[in-house]
Amino acid sequence: MATTTSGDDVGDADTTDTVLETRDLVRRFGELVATDEVNLRVERGEFRSVIGPNGAGKTTLFNLISGALAPTSGQVVFEGEDVSGLAPHERVRRGIGRSFQITNVFAGRSVRENVRVAAQSVFDDRISFRDRFLRGADEFDDVNERTEWTLERVGLADRAEERAGSLAYGDRRRLEIGLVLATDPQVVLLDEPTAGMSREETRATMRLIDEVLADRTLLLIEHDIDLVMNVSDRITVLDRGRELATGTPEEVAANEAVQAAYLGGERR
């Protein structure tokens, strides 16, 4: 897989199967520049990690890609289409999935209902206005099949009737991965999926991601550097909103600028 260095992640488009790009992506909050002309090119099937110190712009970048934030300038391009002006649900329908740093489930609803809502978001444009009012939520075969398939895949079929809020932390994370999987994404943004987990829970979560999302393109924000080095095809390092470096784990670990800004500080 091709490797690049700082600011040079946008190479020759004809040489790769690019699924996601950001082009000179800027987001300002008043005088604060959270992302500063970030250029990413992510290849189909790649496992890309995004790392950097606190405040580097990692979650802001994910918010821009998923549509939670609008860019001040620049573009988000998915499958060759500029999606910068699309709402988050429209990006989900096109194939961009997202898990959050804080578990994002309907705590008062059952596990099955949570997954069904996610599955229905994909089929929503196929359900007529009339059917929305005259048929129950559990009467749509495509949605039901996707829901049950997802519950089996993430190992929650036997807990489908439990309230999501009653699940242990690790299982709530498992459910959140299920919500992403239910939308059948091509690209999945994983924002610290192992935050707050024990080492054993972290291993279980990464195994699950490998099992159910291995055929997708993955972007990961993670502070566990050893984990990042083990799972990533390529790593992008952000610092103060700018891309500092992009390359293989070996190249990034050997980069002196990265060591000075991030890795060295983490390992002291």
C-alpha positions as CSV (number, residue, x, y, z in Angstrom):
1,M,0.0,0.0,0.0
2,A,1.3,3.5,-0.9
3,T,2.8,5.6,1.8
4,T,3.0,9.3,2.2
5,T,4.3,12.0,4.4
6,S,2.9,15.2,5.8
7,G,0.5,17.1,3.5
8,D,1.0,14.7,0.7
9,D,-1.9,12.2,1.2
10,V,-3.6,13.3,-2.0
11,G,-1.6,11.6,-4.7
12,D,-2.5,10.4,-8.2
13,A,-6.2,9.4,-8.1
14,D,-5.7,6.9,-11.0
15,T,-3.3,4.7,-9.0
16,T,-5.6,3.8,-6.1
17,D,-9.2,2.8,-5.5
18,T,-10.1,5.9,-3.4
19,V,-13.3,5.7,-1.4
20,L,-13.0,8.8,0.8
21,E,-11.1,12.1,0.5
22,T,-10.9,15.3,2.3
23,R,-9.7,18.3,0.3
24,D,-8.2,21.3,2.0
25,L,-10.7,20.7,4.9
26,V,-10.9,23.6,7.3
27,R,-13.1,24.1,10.3
28,R,-12.9,27.2,12.4
29,F,-14.5,28.0,15.7
30,G,-14.1,31.7,16.0
31,E,-10.3,32.3,16.2
32,L,-9.6,28.5,16.8
33,V,-8.7,26.5,13.7
34,A,-9.7,23.0,14.6
35,T,-8.7,21.4,11.2
36,D,-6.4,23.3,9.0
37,E,-6.4,22.3,5.3
38,V,-6.5,18.5,6.0
39,N,-6.0,16.4,3.0
40,L,-6.7,12.6,3.4
41,R,-7.1,9.9,0.8
42,V,-8.4,6.6,2.1
43,E,-8.3,3.5,-0.1
44,R,-11.1,1.0,-0.2
45,G,-10.6,-1.8,2.4
46,E,-7.9,0.2,4.2
47,F,-7.6,0.3,8.0
48,R,-6.5,3.9,8.7
49,S,-5.9,5.2,12.2
50,V,-5.9,8.9,13.1
51,I,-3.8,9.8,16.1
52,G,-2.5,13.0,17.7
53,P,-2.4,14.9,21.1
54,N,-5.6,16.1,22.7
55,G,-7.0,19.0,20.8
56,A,-5.3,17.9,17.5
57,G,-8.6,18.0,15.6
58,K,-9.3,14.2,15.4
59,T,-13.0,14.2,16.5
60,T,-13.6,17.4,14.6
61,L,-12.3,15.7,11.4
62,F,-14.7,12.8,12.0
63,N,-17.6,15.2,12.6
64,L,-16.8,16.9,9.3
65,I,-16.7,13.5,7.4
66,S,-19.9,12.3,9.0
67,G,-21.8,15.6,8.6
68,A,-22.2,16.5,12.3
69,L,-20.3,19.7,11.4
70,A,-20.2,21.7,8.2
71,P,-16.7,22.7,7.0
72,T,-15.7,26.3,7.0
73,S,-14.0,25.6,3.7
74,G,-12.9,22.5,1.7
75,Q,-14.6,19.3,0.7
76,V,-15.5,15.8,1.8
77,V,-15.6,13.5,-1.2
78,F,-17.1,10.0,-0.9
79,E,-17.1,7.6,-3.9
80,G,-16.1,10.6,-6.1
81,E,-19.1,12.7,-5.0
82,D,-18.8,15.9,-3.0
83,V,-21.0,15.2,0.1
84,S,-20.0,18.3,2.1
85,G,-23.5,19.7,1.9
86,L,-25.3,16.5,2.9
87,A,-27.0,15.9,6.2
88,P,-25.6,13.1,8.4
89,H,-28.6,10.7,7.6
90,E,-28.0,11.2,3.9
91,R,-24.3,10.3,4.3
92,V,-25.4,7.2,6.2
93,R,-27.6,6.1,3.3
94,R,-24.7,6.6,1.0
95,G,-22.5,4.3,3.1
96,I,-20.7,6.4,5.8
97,G,-21.1,4.8,9.3
98,R,-20.0,6.3,12.6
99,S,-19.6,5.1,16.2
100,F,-19.0,7.7,18.9
101,Q,-16.5,8.2,21.8
102,I,-19.5,8.1,24.2
103,T,-21.9,5.3,23.8
104,N,-24.8,6.5,21.7
105,V,-27.8,4.2,22.2
106,F,-31.5,4.6,23.2
107,A,-31.1,3.4,26.8
108,G,-34.8,3.0,27.4
109,R,-35.4,0.9,24.3
110,S,-34.7,-2.8,23.8
111,V,-31.5,-4.0,22.1
112,R,-33.7,-5.2,19.2
113,E,-35.5,-1.8,18.9
114,N,-32.1,0.0,18.8
115,V,-30.9,-2.1,15.9
116,R,-34.2,-1.9,14.1
117,V,-34.1,1.9,14.1
118,A,-30.6,1.8,12.6
119,A,-31.6,-0.8,10.0
120,Q,-34.7,1.2,9.1
121,S,-32.6,4.3,8.3
122,V,-31.1,2.5,5.3
123,F,-34.5,1.3,4.0
124,D,-36.3,4.5,4.8
125,D,-36.5,5.8,1.3
126,R,-38.1,2.6,0.2
127,I,-41.0,2.8,2.7
128,S,-44.0,4.8,1.4
129,F,-45.5,7.6,3.3
130,R,-48.7,5.6,3.6
131,D,-46.9,2.5,5.0
132,R,-45.2,4.6,7.7
133,F,-48.5,5.3,9.3
134,L,-50.5,2.1,8.5
135,R,-47.9,-0.6,9.3
136,G,-46.1,-1.4,12.6
137,A,-42.3,-1.0,12.8
138,D,-41.9,-4.7,13.0
139,E,-43.9,-5.4,9.7
140,F,-41.1,-4.5,7.3
141,D,-39.4,-7.8,6.2
142,D,-36.2,-6.2,4.9
143,V,-35.7,-4.2,8.1
144,N,-36.5,-7.3,10.2
145,E,-34.1,-9.5,8.3
146,R,-31.3,-6.9,8.7
147,T,-32.1,-6.5,12.4
148,E,-31.9,-10.2,13.2
149,W,-28.8,-10.7,11.0
150,T,-27.1,-7.9,12.9
151,L,-28.0,-9.2,16.3
152,E,-26.5,-12.6,15.4
153,R,-23.4,-11.0,14.0
154,V,-22.6,-9.0,17.1
155,G,-23.6,-11.7,19.6
156,L,-26.6,-10.0,21.1
157,A,-29.4,-12.2,19.7
158,D,-30.0,-13.8,23.1
159,R,-30.3,-10.3,24.7
160,A,-32.5,-8.7,22.1
161,E,-35.4,-8.0,24.5
162,E,-33.2,-6.4,27.2
163,R,-33.2,-2.7,27.7
164,A,-30.0,-1.2,26.1
165,G,-29.4,0.8,29.2
166,S,-29.2,-2.3,31.3
167,L,-26.2,-3.7,29.3
168,A,-22.7,-3.7,30.8
169,Y,-20.4,-1.1,29.3
170,G,-18.6,-3.6,27.0
171,D,-22.0,-4.9,25.6
172,R,-23.2,-1.4,25.0
173,R,-20.1,-0.9,22.9
174,R,-21.0,-4.1,21.1
175,L,-24.5,-2.8,20.5
176,E,-23.1,0.4,19.1
177,I,-21.0,-1.5,16.6
178,G,-24.2,-3.4,15.8
179,L,-26.0,-0.1,15.1
180,V,-23.2,0.9,12.6
181,L,-23.2,-2.6,11.0
182,A,-27.0,-2.4,10.6
183,T,-26.7,0.6,8.2
184,D,-24.5,-1.5,5.9
185,P,-21.7,1.1,5.6
186,Q,-18.8,1.1,3.2
187,V,-16.7,3.3,5.4
188,V,-16.9,3.2,9.2
189,L,-15.6,5.9,11.5
190,L,-14.6,4.5,14.9
191,D,-14.1,7.1,17.6
192,E,-12.2,5.5,20.5
193,P,-14.3,2.3,20.5
194,T,-12.3,0.9,23.4
195,A,-12.3,4.0,25.6
196,G,-12.7,3.1,29.3
197,M,-12.3,-0.6,28.7
198,S,-10.2,-3.2,30.4
199,R,-7.4,-4.9,28.4
200,E,-9.7,-8.0,28.1
201,E,-12.7,-5.9,26.9
202,T,-10.4,-4.1,24.5
203,R,-9.2,-7.3,22.9
204,A,-12.8,-8.6,22.7
205,T,-14.0,-5.4,21.0
206,M,-11.2,-5.4,18.5
207,R,-11.9,-9.0,17.7
208,L,-15.5,-8.1,17.1
209,I,-14.5,-5.2,14.8
210,D,-12.2,-7.6,12.9
211,E,-15.0,-10.2,12.6
212,V,-17.9,-8.0,11.5
213,L,-16.2,-5.1,9.8
214,A,-13.2,-6.7,8.2
215,D,-14.6,-6.1,4.7
216,R,-15.2,-2.4,5.2
217,T,-13.0,0.6,5.1
218,L,-12.2,1.6,8.6
219,L,-11.0,4.9,10.2
220,L,-10.0,4.7,13.8
221,I,-9.3,7.3,16.5
222,E,-7.5,5.7,19.3
223,H,-5.1,6.7,22.1
224,D,-3.7,3.2,22.6
225,I,-0.6,3.5,20.5
226,D,0.4,-0.2,20.7
227,L,-3.1,-1.1,19.5
228,V,-2.9,1.4,16.6
229,M,0.5,0.1,15.6
230,N,-0.8,-3.5,15.5
231,V,-4.1,-3.0,13.5
232,S,-3.4,-0.1,11.1
233,D,-2.5,-0.3,7.4
234,R,-1.6,3.4,7.5
235,I,-1.6,6.1,10.2
236,T,-2.3,9.8,9.9
237,V,-1.0,12.0,12.6
238,L,-2.7,15.3,13.3
239,D,-1.1,18.1,15.4
240,R,-2.9,21.4,16.1
241,G,-5.3,20.7,13.3
242,R,-2.7,20.0,10.6
243,E,-1.6,16.7,9.1
244,L,1.8,16.1,10.4
245,A,2.5,12.7,8.7
246,T,0.9,9.8,7.0
247,G,2.5,6.4,6.4
248,T,2.8,2.8,7.6
249,P,3.1,2.2,11.3
250,E,6.8,1.6,10.9
251,E,7.3,4.9,9.0
252,V,5.2,6.9,11.4
253,A,7.0,5.4,14.4
254,A,10.4,6.4,12.9
255,N,9.3,10.0,12.0
256,E,11.2,12.4,14.2
257,A,8.5,15.1,13.9
258,V,5.9,12.6,15.1
259,Q,8.1,11.5,18.0
260,A,8.6,15.0,19.1
261,A,4.9,15.9,18.9
262,Y,3.3,12.8,20.1
263,L,4.8,9.3,20.3
264,G,7.9,10.3,22.3
265,G,5.7,12.2,24.8
266,E,3.4,9.3,25.2
267,R,6.2,6.8,25.9
268,R,8.2,8.8,28.4
